[in-house]
Amino acid sequence: MARKTFTVEFERIDDGWWLARVKEIEGCLTQGRTIEQARERIREALEVSLDDPRKARGARFRERFPPKLTRMVGRARGARARAHRAKRQAQVELRTVVHELKQMGVSMRDAAELLGISHQRVQQLG
């Protein structure tokens, strides 16, 4: 049996709960205190809404959140990804500089002083 994909729309409602609604099935909705809880409950609601509950067990969900929330989360995830790349690049640069300072005969303690890191970190990088 092919897996059916349903669109689940999430909405934050006034009392702080999450409303989850299956777009393709009128009246198939539920709520939860957390997104996780709403996800669990929407699967249960889908089982009740379908003529064959087994179809719900293998169903996939495409989740949609309010556009403003999606944009905010996208910005935050993008910032985290950029920070992660910058951190990796900084580690590569530190490792390179530590190696070059070592080749110049600069002590670990002086390298640490110059780079603003501990001498133990210099030793790890070298």
Buried (B, 14 or more C-beta within 10 A) or exposed (E): EEEBEBEBBBBEEEEEBBBBBBEEBEEBBBBBEEBEBBBBBBBEBBBEBBEEEEBBEEBEBEBBBEEEEEEEEEEEEEEEEEEEEEEEEEEEEBEEBBEEBBEEEBEBEEBBEEBEBEBEBBEEBE
